[in-house]
């Protein structure tokens, strides 16, 4: 009888895991054009977003700066829906002017059109940079 109980409980726990596991069909790409008003730069975010349950999402992708210089950085983070707004945090690392650094980005998006604003802090060997700007949701290329 104890063995049967363990089997039933194990099957229940396994089914819970499968019920909360995101599938490839749930994933989607989302893109934004960004304009950094502090440094007068612009480019595109392209992120794959996967739901992980409730109002929690994971994201991974790239930030591509296209003006005035061309740079690409891999990025990862999370998305949360709180109080009717969408909040996104991203972490990215790369090299700027031969100097390695890390940036953290916090964005707030409108749930209707997915446009929003962002604030960023970049920590490099030679500088700490604070910046802000806008995000405009676009169809992914």
N, C-alpha and C positions, 0 to 999 in steps of 0.2 A: 504494500500500500504506500509506503514512504517513497519507493522508487517511482510509482505512478504520479504522485504529487509533484516530485521534482521534475518529471518530464512535462507535466502540464504547465507548471510555472515557467520552465525553461522555454517552452513553445510560446507562451504569452509574452515573455520578455523579448524574445526574438522578433515576434510580430510587431511589438512596439518600435523596435529599432527600424524595421523595414517600413513602418508607417511614417517615420520621421526622416527617412533618408531621401534627400533630393535626387531627382533623376535628371538625365541629360535633357529630357523634354521640358523640364521646369526652368532650365537655364535660358538666359537671353542676353544679347548684347545691347548695351545702351551707350550712346555717344553724346558728347557735349562739345560745343565750341567754347573756349574760355578766353577771356580778356583780363589780363592782370593790369589793373590801373596803377599800381605802385611802380612797376618796372616797365610798363608800356610794352608788354609781350603778349602774344596770343598763340593759340594752338588748339589741340583737340584732346579730349579724354575719350578712350574707348575701353569700356569695362564689361566683362562678363559677370552677370549677377545671378546668384543661386539662392533660392529660399531655403532656410534651414528650420523653419517652424515659426508659427505666430507672425510677428512683425519684424523678424530678424532675417538678415540677408548677408551673405558673404560676397565679396567682389574682388576681381583680379583683372588686370589689363595693363594699359600703358597710357602715359601722358606724352604727347608729342608737341614740342614747341616748334612753331613754324615761322615766327616773326619776332624779332629781327634776325635770330639765328635758328639753326635747325638742331634740335636735340631730342632724344627719346629716353624715357625712363620707365622701367617696369614699376607697376604700382599694385598694392593690395590693400584691402580694408574691409569695412563693414558698413551696412546701411540699416538704420532703425526708423520705424514709423512711430512717432511720439506726438501726442496732442494735435493730430491733424497735419503735421509737417513731416517731411522726410529729412533725416539727418544722415550725412555720410562722412566717414573719416577715411583718409587714405594715407598710406606711408609709401614713400618712394626714395630711392637712393640712386646716386649717379655722380658723374663728373661734370663740373662746370669750370671752364677755363683751366683745365688740368688740375682742379682741386676737388677732392671727393667730399660729398656731403649727403645729408639726409633731410628730406622735407616731410612735414606733417601738414595735411590739409583737412580743414573742417568745412563742410558745405551744408547749406540749408536749401532744400528744394521745395517748390510749390507742388503739391500732389496732383494738381490739375494739368499743368503743362510741363512739369519737371524742370523748369527754369529756376535759377536761384543765384545765390551769392556764395563766395568762399573767402576764408581767411587762411593764411599759411605762415608757417615758421620754417625757415631753412637754416640748418646749422652746418657750417662748413669749417674747414680748418682755419680759414682766414676771416670769417665773418659770420654774423647771425643776421638773417634777413626776415623781416616781417612784411607781409604783403596781403592784398585783398583784390577781389575782382568779381566778375560775373560769369555765370554759366548759362548757356543757351542750348537746350535740348535739340538735337538734330537726328535725322535718319543716319544710321551707320553706313559709311562708304563700303 
